[in-house]
């Protein structure tokens, strides 16, 4: 690539396909000129006419590279940092699987074909496997595409324009992708498992107080694993748990909720955080409900709890601790209805509660003639 200065600004020229291609960078800054020219010539080589036209301002605006897009998204997105990182990684994964590689310096160009190609790749990988695995592959592909598309919400597209970025992703956003059948929560077929688990928890209370408190918060308040690990003593109010964004922790939907708890659970939590009734914990105030450092609160406690649950027979799902939250949600749905379960579980939409948490297997309804 050669840069020639014309009227204070640089013009770039490079031989492509046996002919010399010229590009007016419209900047006197050499580094910026090289960057713009490289993006343009890469678009020409990839036969991406739409991106090339945008770069020459024939449509308007400028096309950012994926690196620039993601950096701007990280800075401007209203989502949690963890969510932002997840959405970016999903789009990178889709690009790698469909194009063979991900180039952060390539101009952003996404059309509907990439969605269809990704769907086909995932479907082909699942061919020959069980029906359950094929359904799972469909759900997984749908979820990854949905998260990748979340980078280009209407609100974010306006912010990209505010930042001087023109990104044409209309086809990418509108291209549909099939979703697999949803998986409802199925209560353990062993109807006595829950009762035996609560009975066994009396010994767990003595052997592993942290695991016992995690078990209690999951079964009596429906807290997520991340919420349990970050739950603070200040969340315990008068016979309720006030789940809320606090410090460096943010809830899944950045919303708080109040979850009523029974008198026995309230008493257990108060005794535990106060360091009384036999718990091996010094008296006094603590920041977090669970004892120990972050690794103990967020990882080790749940490893021990999952092992304990497996030994008791909670083997109908891979997410042992999460099954306790689902069990809680199913009980609330049966007693108070789907909307009560939605509120106490902290779901934005009741359809999520209905699809994954509400279990009515125990409602045996037989219609006779």
Backbone torsions as a table, in degrees:
resi	resn	phi	psi	omega
1	UNK	NA	134.4	179.1
2	UNK	-117.6	136.2	177.8
3	UNK	-106.7	130.3	178.5
4	UNK	-123.0	131.7	-178.1
5	UNK	-89.6	123.4	178.9
6	UNK	-131.5	121.8	179.7
7	UNK	51.5	49.9	176.8
8	UNK	77.1	-25.0	-178.5
9	UNK	-101.8	157.4	-179.2
10	UNK	-88.9	141.9	170.8
11	UNK	-118.5	134.1	-177.5
12	UNK	-105.6	146.1	177.4
13	UNK	-138.3	138.6	-179.1
14	UNK	-153.2	137.3	177.6
15	UNK	-74.8	125.5	179.3
16	UNK	-137.3	123.5	177.9
17	UNK	62.8	32.7	177.3
18	UNK	84.2	6.4	176.7
19	UNK	-137.1	158.1	179.8
20	UNK	-86.0	126.8	-179.9
21	UNK	-109.3	129.3	-178.2
22	UNK	-107.0	147.8	178.6
23	UNK	-146.6	123.0	177.9
24	UNK	-84.0	111.9	-175.8
25	UNK	-77.1	-21.4	178.2
26	UNK	60.3	36.3	175.3
27	UNK	-151.2	142.7	176.3
28	UNK	-86.0	-4.1	-178.9
29	UNK	-84.9	116.9	-174.3
30	UNK	-61.9	-44.8	-177.6
31	UNK	-63.3	-43.1	179.2
32	UNK	-67.0	-37.7	179.0
33	UNK	-62.2	-44.2	178.7
34	UNK	-62.1	-40.1	-179.0
35	UNK	-64.8	-46.9	179.7
36	UNK	-64.5	-41.6	-178.8
37	UNK	-65.1	-41.8	179.5
38	UNK	-60.8	-43.7	179.5
39	UNK	-61.6	-40.1	-178.9
40	UNK	-67.7	-48.2	-177.7
41	UNK	-65.9	-34.5	176.3
42	UNK	-63.5	-39.3	179.2
43	UNK	-65.8	-38.8	178.6
44	UNK	-65.0	-45.9	179.9
45	UNK	-61.4	-35.9	180.0
46	UNK	-82.0	2.9	-178.9
47	UNK	56.7	33.9	177.8
48	UNK	-92.9	82.7	-174.8
49	UNK	-63.7	-37.3	-177.8
50	UNK	-62.1	-46.0	179.5
51	UNK	-66.3	-38.9	179.1
52	UNK	-63.3	-41.8	178.2
53	UNK	-62.2	-39.7	178.8
54	UNK	-65.3	-40.6	-179.2
55	UNK	-66.2	-27.7	178.3
56	UNK	-93.1	9.1	176.7
57	UNK	64.2	25.7	175.9
58	UNK	-76.4	-21.2	176.1
59	UNK	-109.0	-30.8	179.8
60	UNK	116.6	147.0	-179.5
61	UNK	80.8	-174.2	178.7
62	UNK	-135.2	144.4	-178.2
63	UNK	-89.9	122.3	179.2
64	UNK	-81.1	164.3	170.6
65	UNK	-81.1	167.2	178.7
66	UNK	-62.1	-36.2	179.0
67	UNK	-62.2	-45.6	179.2
68	UNK	-64.0	-41.2	179.1
69	UNK	-59.8	-50.0	-176.0
70	UNK	-67.1	-37.4	177.9
71	UNK	-64.4	-40.2	179.6
72	UNK	-69.4	-38.9	178.7
73	UNK	-64.1	-42.6	178.3
74	UNK	-60.4	-35.6	-178.1
75	UNK	-79.1	-34.4	-171.1
76	UNK	-103.4	-19.4	-175.1
77	UNK	-66.3	139.0	177.0
78	UNK	-81.3	-4.4	-177.8
79	UNK	-75.9	165.0	176.1
80	UNK	-64.0	148.2	178.9
81	UNK	-53.1	-39.8	-179.8
82	UNK	-64.9	-37.9	179.3
83	UNK	-69.3	-41.6	178.0
84	UNK	-58.5	-47.1	179.8
85	UNK	-62.3	-39.5	-179.7
86	UNK	-64.3	-44.5	-179.2
87	UNK	-64.7	-40.9	179.1
88	UNK	-64.3	-44.3	-179.9
89	UNK	-63.8	-33.3	177.9
90	UNK	-65.2	-44.0	179.8
91	UNK	-66.1	-40.3	177.8
92	UNK	-61.2	-41.1	179.8
93	UNK	-63.1	-43.9	179.5
94	UNK	-61.6	-42.6	179.6
95	UNK	-64.1	-45.0	-179.4
96	UNK	-61.1	-44.7	-175.6
97	UNK	-71.0	-32.4	-177.1
98	UNK	-90.7	-35.1	-177.3
99	UNK	-102.4	-9.0	178.7
100	UNK	92.6	-23.0	178.1
101	UNK	-159.6	162.6	176.6
102	UNK	-117.1	122.3	179.4
103	UNK	-112.6	109.7	-176.2
104	UNK	-67.2	-19.4	-179.2
105	UNK	-94.2	1.1	177.9
106	UNK	-77.7	146.2	177.5
107	UNK	-65.9	144.4	-178.1
108	UNK	-67.1	118.5	177.7
109	UNK	-146.2	111.2	-178.1
110	UNK	-133.4	122.7	177.6
111	UNK	-118.7	-179.4	-178.3
112	UNK	-67.8	-25.4	-176.8
113	UNK	-61.7	-35.4	-177.4
114	UNK	-64.6	-32.9	177.6
115	UNK	-68.1	-47.9	-179.7
116	UNK	-64.4	-39.6	178.5
117	UNK	-63.8	-42.1	-179.7
118	UNK	-65.1	-42.6	178.5
119	UNK	-60.0	-43.2	-179.5
120	UNK	-66.2	-41.4	179.0
121	UNK	-59.5	-46.7	-179.3
122	UNK	-66.7	-36.3	178.8
123	UNK	-67.5	-41.5	179.9
124	UNK	-64.6	-37.3	179.4
125	UNK	-63.9	-29.6	-176.8
126	UNK	-88.6	-5.2	-179.3
127	UNK	-62.2	138.6	179.3
128	UNK	86.9	-10.8	179.2
129	UNK	-89.9	177.7	-178.1
130	UNK	-66.4	159.7	178.8
131	UNK	-59.2	-39.0	179.9
132	UNK	-61.6	-41.8	179.3
133	UNK	-69.7	-35.3	177.2
134	UNK	-65.7	-41.3	176.8
135	UNK	-63.8	-40.7	179.2
136	UNK	-63.0	-39.9	178.8
137	UNK	-63.0	-39.7	177.7
138	UNK	-63.2	-46.8	-179.2
139	UNK	-63.1	-40.3	-178.9
140	UNK	-64.9	-44.2	179.1
141	UNK	-63.8	-42.8	179.0
142	UNK	-60.5	-44.1	-178.9
143	UNK	-64.3	-43.3	-179.9
144	UNK	-63.4	-42.8	179.6
145	UNK	-67.5	-40.8	178.8
146	UNK	-59.2	-42.7	-179.8
147	UNK	-68.9	-38.8	178.8
148	UNK	-64.6	-39.9	179.0
149	UNK	-66.5	-24.7	-179.2
150	UNK	-63.2	-17.8	177.0
151	UNK	-68.3	-21.5	-174.3
152	UNK	-117.1	43.7	174.1
153	UNK	-63.8	163.4	-180.0
154	UNK	-58.6	-40.0	179.5
155	UNK	-64.0	-42.4	-179.4
156	UNK	-70.3	-35.4	179.1
157	UNK	-62.9	-34.8	175.9
158	UNK	-66.4	-37.8	179.0
159	UNK	-69.1	-34.9	176.7
160	UNK	-62.5	-41.4	177.5
161	UNK	-64.4	-38.2	176.6
162	UNK	-60.1	-31.9	-180.0
163	UNK	-88.3	10.5	178.7
164	UNK	77.0	19.8	-179.4
165	UNK	-104.8	129.7	174.7
166	UNK	-110.3	113.5	-176.9
167	UNK	-125.6	113.1	-180.0
168	UNK	-92.6	99.6	-179.1
169	UNK	-123.9	21.7	-177.0
170	UNK	-56.7	-48.3	180.0
171	UNK	-65.3	-38.6	-180.0
172	UNK	-62.8	-43.7	-178.4
173	UNK	-69.3	-40.2	-173.1
174	UNK	-84.2	-15.9	-178.3
175	UNK	-68.5	120.5	-178.5
176	UNK	-77.3	160.0	175.5
177	UNK	-142.7	136.6	-176.4
178	UNK	-71.4	142.5	177.0
179	UNK	-108.0	144.9	177.4
180	UNK	-76.6	168.1	179.1
181	UNK	-63.0	139.5	-179.0
182	UNK	-69.0	155.4	-178.1
183	UNK	-110.7	106.6	178.7
184	UNK	-75.8	153.9	176.0
185	UNK	-68.2	129.7	177.1
186	UNK	-112.9	117.6	178.7
187	UNK	-62.4	150.4	179.0
188	UNK	-54.5	137.7	178.9
189	UNK	-65.0	-25.9	175.9
190	UNK	-76.3	98.6	-174.7
191	UNK	-67.1	-14.7	179.4
192	UNK	-95.3	-0.7	-175.4
193	UNK	-62.6	-45.0	-178.3
194	UNK	-61.6	-45.3	-179.2
195	UNK	-62.7	-43.0	178.9
196	UNK	-65.3	-35.0	-179.5
197	UNK	-66.6	-43.3	178.9
198	UNK	-66.3	-35.0	177.2
199	UNK	-66.0	-43.6	-179.6
200	UNK	-68.0	-23.9	-178.4
201	UNK	-66.4	-17.9	177.8
202	UNK	-64.5	-38.7	177.3
203	UNK	-76.0	-36.4	177.3
204	UNK	-59.3	-33.9	179.1
205	UNK	-59.3	-35.1	-179.9
206	UNK	-84.4	-39.6	-174.3
207	UNK	-79.0	-36.9	-174.4
208	UNK	-146.9	80.8	-176.9
209	UNK	-54.0	-40.7	-179.1
210	UNK	-62.3	-46.2	179.3
211	UNK	-63.9	-36.6	179.3
212	UNK	-65.4	-42.6	179.7
213	UNK	-66.5	-38.4	176.8
214	UNK	-62.5	-43.1	177.0
215	UNK	-60.1	-42.5	-178.9
216	UNK	-66.0	-44.2	-179.6
217	UNK	-66.0	-30.6	179.4
218	UNK	-76.9	-42.4	-175.0
219	UNK	-86.1	-25.7	-176.7
220	UNK	-105.4	-12.3	178.6
221	UNK	-134.3	-5.4	176.5
222	UNK	66.6	26.5	-177.9
223	UNK	-71.8	145.8	174.0
224	UNK	-71.5	162.1	178.2
225	UNK	-57.8	-44.7	-179.4
226	UNK	-64.7	-34.0	179.5
227	UNK	-71.3	-38.8	179.4
228	UNK	-64.3	-45.1	-178.3
229	UNK	-65.7	-25.4	-178.2
230	UNK	-107.9	2.0	-177.2
231	UNK	-62.9	130.1	-179.8
232	UNK	-102.1	156.8	179.5
233	UNK	-58.3	-33.6	-179.3
234	UNK	-65.5	-14.8	177.5
235	UNK	-72.8	-21.8	-178.7
236	UNK	-79.7	112.8	177.7
237	UNK	-117.1	-167.5	-175.1
238	UNK	-65.1	97.5	178.8
239	UNK	56.5	38.4	173.0
240	UNK	-158.9	159.7	174.1
241	UNK	-109.4	122.0	-179.7
242	UNK	-98.7	93.2	179.6
243	UNK	-74.8	126.2	-173.3
244	UNK	-156.4	152.2	172.4
245	UNK	-61.3	135.9	-174.8
246	UNK	-156.0	126.0	179.2
247	UNK	63.8	-124.0	179.5
248	UNK	-90.6	-3.0	-179.2
249	UNK	-93.8	136.0	175.4
250	UNK	-125.3	139.2	177.6
251	UNK	-69.2	166.5	-173.8
252	UNK	-57.8	-40.6	-179.2
253	UNK	-108.4	14.4	-178.6
254	UNK	59.5	24.5	179.2
255	UNK	-118.2	153.0	175.4
256	UNK	-101.2	161.8	177.2
257	UNK	-151.9	152.6	178.0
258	UNK	-109.4	125.5	-177.2
259	UNK	-115.3	112.6	178.4
260	UNK	-64.9	144.2	176.4
261	UNK	-129.5	153.6	-178.4
262	UNK	-73.7	167.5	-175.0
263	UNK	-61.4	-39.1	-178.6
264	UNK	-64.7	-43.3	179.0
265	UNK	-65.2	-41.7	179.1
266	UNK	-60.6	-43.1	179.9
267	UNK	-64.3	-41.5	179.0
268	UNK	-61.0	-45.5	-178.3
269	UNK	-66.0	-42.8	179.6
270	UNK	-62.3	-43.0	179.2
271	UNK	-64.8	-40.4	-177.5
272	UNK	-65.8	-49.3	-176.6
273	UNK	-72.4	-18.8	178.1
274	UNK	-88.0	-11.4	178.4
275	UNK	73.9	37.4	-179.6
276	UNK	-121.4	-174.6	177.2
277	UNK	55.3	41.9	172.6
278	UNK	87.3	-8.3	178.8
279	UNK	-70.6	133.9	-179.5
280	UNK	-80.8	70.6	-177.1
281	UNK	-147.1	130.4	-178.5
282	UNK	-58.9	148.8	177.3
283	UNK	-70.6	155.0	178.0
284	UNK	124.8	175.8	-177.7
285	UNK	-83.1	143.0	178.1
286	UNK	-129.3	152.3	178.7
287	UNK	-69.4	-45.3	-173.4
288	UNK	-110.0	151.4	179.0
289	UNK	-67.6	-49.4	175.7
290	UNK	-72.9	148.2	-179.6
291	UNK	-89.3	154.0	173.4
292	UNK	105.8	178.3	-179.4
293	UNK	-77.3	174.0	-178.0
294	UNK	-55.0	-38.3	180.0
295	UNK	-64.6	-41.0	178.7
296	UNK	-66.5	-44.8	-175.6
297	UNK	-70.1	-37.6	-170.4
298	UNK	-102.1	-15.4	-176.5
299	UNK	-129.4	-62.3	-172.2
300	UNK	-60.9	-40.7	179.6
301	UNK	-57.8	-42.2	-176.4
302	UNK	-76.8	-27.6	174.4
303	UNK	-63.3	-44.8	-179.7
304	UNK	-68.3	-40.5	179.7
305	UNK	-64.5	-42.0	179.3
306	UNK	-63.8	-40.2	178.5
307	UNK	-63.5	-42.5	179.4
308	UNK	-63.0	-43.7	179.6
309	UNK	-65.1	-39.1	179.1
310	UNK	-62.4	-43.2	-179.7
311	UNK	-63.7	-27.4	-179.9
312	UNK	-82.5	-16.6	178.7
313	UNK	116.7	10.2	177.3
314	UNK	-83.0	76.7	-175.1
315	UNK	-121.9	12.0	-178.3
316	UNK	-84.8	1.7	177.9
317	UNK	-154.4	156.6	-179.9
318	UNK	-76.5	-29.7	-177.4
319	UNK	-91.3	85.9	-175.4
320	UNK	-58.8	-56.3	-177.2
321	UNK	-62.4	-39.3	-179.1
322	UNK	-66.6	-26.6	177.3
323	UNK	-63.8	-30.9	178.8
324	UNK	-67.3	-39.2	176.4
325	UNK	-64.7	-40.5	178.8
326	UNK	-66.4	-37.9	177.0
327	UNK	-61.0	-44.2	178.2
328	UNK	-59.4	-47.1	-179.0
329	UNK	-61.4	-39.5	-179.4
330	UNK	-67.1	-35.6	179.1
331	UNK	-68.0	-42.6	178.7
332	UNK	-63.9	-41.0	-179.8
333	UNK	-61.8	-38.8	-179.9
334	UNK	-71.0	-36.9	-176.6
335	UNK	-85.4	-39.9	-173.9
336	UNK	-119.6	-3.1	179.5
337	UNK	97.8	166.6	-173.9
338	UNK	-65.2	-35.5	-177.2
339	UNK	-73.1	-32.7	175.8
340	UNK	-66.0	-41.8	178.1
341	UNK	-64.1	-41.5	178.8
342	UNK	-57.9	-46.4	-178.0
343	UNK	-65.0	-46.7	-175.6
344	UNK	-73.3	-27.2	177.4
345	UNK	-83.4	-16.8	178.4
346	UNK	80.9	33.9	178.0
347	UNK	-88.7	140.2	178.7
348	UNK	-70.6	-32.7	-175.6
349	UNK	-130.6	134.6	-177.4
350	UNK	-65.6	-20.7	179.6
351	UNK	-63.0	-31.1	176.3
352	UNK	-64.1	-44.0	178.4
353	UNK	-62.5	-43.0	-178.0
354	UNK	-66.5	-41.1	-176.1
355	UNK	-70.9	-40.4	-167.9
356	UNK	-115.1	-15.7	-171.7
357	UNK	-120.3	-32.2	-175.4
358	UNK	-78.2	117.5	-178.3
359	UNK	-120.0	122.7	-178.6
360	UNK	-118.2	26.7	-178.9
361	UNK	-59.7	-33.7	-178.1
362	UNK	-71.0	-13.2	-179.6
363	UNK	-86.3	90.3	-177.8
364	UNK	-82.3	105.9	-179.1
365	UNK	-115.4	119.3	-179.5
366	UNK	-121.0	123.8	179.7
367	UNK	-98.9	123.4	179.7
368	UNK	-102.1	170.0	-180.0
369	UNK	-79.9	NA	NA
